[in-house]
Amino acid sequence: MSGETKNNSVTITNTIHPDFKFASHKKKEYHVFSGEITDPSKFDGDWLAINSEYLILTDGKTLQKLKQHKIHWNFNDDNVIVSAEIFKN
């Protein structure tokens, strides 16, 4: 996992290359987030939608790290997700 650990949270850095940070599907634009993958075109698997206030697609391995945790999405000035802070229960 890419990121840093704090006392009650873990930060996962978005490793997706900047050219692939957004994807469109059925006229909706999604953020693409992964703590594992840099180039989604070379990923041989399904992208999964995260149930969030934002439209986000992620790979299954990253989703498993995010599941059942409170998540705070961190964006840069260009409205790109740069990291996710997950809080331990």
C-alpha positions in Angstrom: 0.0 0.0 0.0 1.3 3.4 -0.9 0.9 6.0 1.9 1.6 6.9 5.5 0.2 5.8 8.8 -1.0 8.1 11.6 -2.3 7.2 15.0 -5.9 6.7 14.0 -5.7 6.8 10.2 -3.9 5.6 7.1 -3.3 7.8 4.0 -3.3 6.0 0.6 -1.7 8.0 -2.2 -3.4 7.9 -5.6 -0.8 6.2 -7.8 -2.8 6.6 -11.1 -0.8 8.5 -13.7 -2.2 12.0 -14.2 -3.3 11.2 -17.8 -5.8 8.6 -16.4 -7.2 10.4 -13.3 -10.6 10.7 -14.9 -12.8 8.3 -16.9 -16.2 8.7 -18.5 -19.0 6.1 -18.5 -22.6 6.6 -19.6 -22.1 10.4 -19.8 -20.8 10.6 -16.2 -17.2 11.5 -15.3 -15.5 9.5 -12.6 -12.4 10.1 -10.6 -10.0 7.1 -10.9 -8.3 6.1 -7.7 -5.8 3.4 -6.9 -3.1 2.8 -4.3 -1.7 0.0 -6.5 -2.0 0.8 -10.2 -0.3 3.5 -12.2 -1.6 2.8 -15.7 -5.3 1.6 -15.9 -4.9 0.5 -19.5 -2.6 -2.2 -18.4 -4.9 -3.4 -15.5 -6.5 -6.7 -16.3 -9.5 -6.6 -14.1 -12.8 -4.8 -13.3 -13.0 -1.2 -12.1 -15.4 -0.9 -9.3 -17.5 2.1 -8.3 -17.2 3.4 -4.7 -20.4 4.4 -3.0 -19.4 8.0 -2.1 -20.5 11.6 -2.4 -18.1 11.6 -5.5 -18.2 9.4 -8.5 -15.0 7.2 -8.1 -13.7 4.1 -9.8 -11.1 1.9 -8.2 -9.5 -1.5 -8.5 -10.5 -4.4 -6.2 -7.3 -4.5 -4.2 -7.6 -0.8 -3.3 -11.3 -1.2 -2.6 -10.6 -3.9 0.0 -8.4 -1.4 1.9 -11.1 1.2 1.8 -14.1 -1.0 2.7 -15.9 -0.4 6.0 -13.8 2.7 6.9 -14.7 6.3 7.0 -12.9 8.0 4.1 -11.7 11.5 3.6 -10.8 12.3 0.0 -8.0 14.8 -0.6 -8.1 16.8 -3.8 -5.5 19.1 -5.4 -6.3 22.5 -7.0 -7.2 20.8 -10.3 -10.0 18.8 -8.5 -8.0 15.5 -8.8 -8.0 13.0 -6.0 -4.4 12.9 -4.7 -5.0 10.6 -1.7 -7.6 9.1 0.6 -7.3 9.1 4.4 -9.0 6.1 5.9 -9.9 6.2 9.6 -9.7 3.1 11.8 -12.8 2.0 13.6 
